[in-house]
Amino acid sequence: MNRPGPTRADAPEPARAGAAGPPAGTSGAPAEEKRRRPRLASAPTPYLRLLTVTQFAFNIGFYAVLPYLATHLGSGLGMAGWLVGLVLGLRTFSQQGLFVVGGALTDRYGPRPVVLAGCALRITGFGWLAVAGSTATVIAAVLLIGFAAALFSPAVESEAAREAVRHERDTGTPRAHVLALFSAAGQAGAFIGPLLGSLLLLLGGGFRAACLAGAVVFVGVLAGHARLMPRADPVRKREREPETERERGGGRAQASDAVTRTAQRERSSWRAVFTNRPFLLLCLAYSGYLVSYNQLYLSLPAEVERATGSGAALGWLFALSSLLVVVAQVPLTRFSAHRIAPRTALVTGLAVVAAGFAAVPLTPAGPGGLLPGAALVVLLTLGQMLLVPAARGLVPDLVEDRQLGLATGALSSVSGIAVLAGSAATGALLDAPAPVRWAVLAAVPLAGAALAFTLPVGRGGKDRGTRAVAG
């Protein structure tokens, strides 16, 4: 995720010219020089290490299961293609579409109960999916898994950002360093998870073993957070104390008025965001990307199954995608942020994603028949690395600062609804002739690129460098 980098206001204030200081030759001079010297990056706090390991473990458990879900539903349970697409769309909607709910609950109750509830629901969902044999039970389990992530991810990501800012304030270590480590840990988990799933399939454990392995990972995450995650957030506690003092002093009427004004501002923000035409166009363009990305779990497994006769090689393609992000995301985003406008990066990224789908029927089926699938993974991942930071970087240019949190969550939620609407249709394409299927799939991100071209250019180059973050 894009996170705001350190600004000049965050940096230690330099000594003012002419300010009084210790005379030359006294013991205060080395201390003054030491204070002016920039501090080196310091080790993350135990809490930051917990959050980073959490992100790593979360993606191991998640990606040990998800890449193989479509094959299990189609080949294992005999579901029609449109129904497989609908189930995958429901999973994406219950996760992305409900991110706003998870973020709101985190703001209200703090991260600990939300994270623990997310872990418990994820364990239950994976266990249920391992034994689910009917359409209704599979859908219920998938919805539970998605909603667990909608609770877990916003809580952990917001805590990582908050702790990174605190760590920067306390040690001088730029928050970008901490968040880059957090992101890299997630990608490392996304790299290992599919390989774990592939190994279980090769050993004959099947999809059920992958689900149970994912559940075991989350049992460990739940135990670690139950033991190590703080029970109270001192920042939220300090924020509540002034209101408590006002109430004790007889200011209950003023507190009630403040609550009323806050509710009115929230309703005004919702209206402003969801009647903002450029922002809604951005949501639709981004939805074209997310519908396309969902094909990694729908059309790619079908292609691998067709080319090789099994889904065992799927994990290696997912590992390839994660490895590309780990190696290329930061330098690619740094390059694009300083040389091309956000709208250009968004349009280009969507066009590259479209090229990935168009390349599948045009790529010769080389070693193992995996070259078409590999071409899709590489181009879709490159497009993702271009367009996702650009889309998120455009949000602050389209809404007011006080609406930024709501708009950021809405970007994911609106896209999740679009995936739900489009997944059954794209799932039905699994039975269509290959040229038709891949041409229609390529048209989706192309339509998103056309919408994105109508957006404002956005801040680019050095001006945008203060608003966007590489990574």
Secondary structure, 3 states (H helix, E strand, C coil): CCCCCCCHHHCCCCCCCCCCCCCCCCCHHHHHHHHHCCCCCCCCCHHHHHHHHHHHHHHHHHHCCHHHHHHHHHHHCCCCHHHHHHHHHHHHHHHHCCHHHHHHHHHHHCHHHHHHHHHHHHHHHHHHHHHCCCHHHHHHHHHHHHHHHHHHHHHHHHHHHHHHHHHHHHHCCCHHHHHHHHHHHHHHHHHHHHHHHHHHHHCCCHHHHHHHHHHHHHHHHHHHHHHHCCCCCHHHHHHHHHHHHHHHCCCHHHHHHHHHHHHHHHHHHHHHHHCCHHHHHHHHHHHHHHHHHHHHCCHHHHHHHHHHCCCCCHHHHHHHHHHHHHHHHHHHHHHHHHHCCHHHHHHHHHHHHHHHHHHCCCCCCCHHHCHHHHHHHHHHHHHHHHHHHHHHHHHHHHCCHHHHHHHHHHHHHHHHHHHHHHHHHHHHHHHCCHHHHHHHHHHHHHHHHHHHCCCCCCCCHHHHCCCCCCC
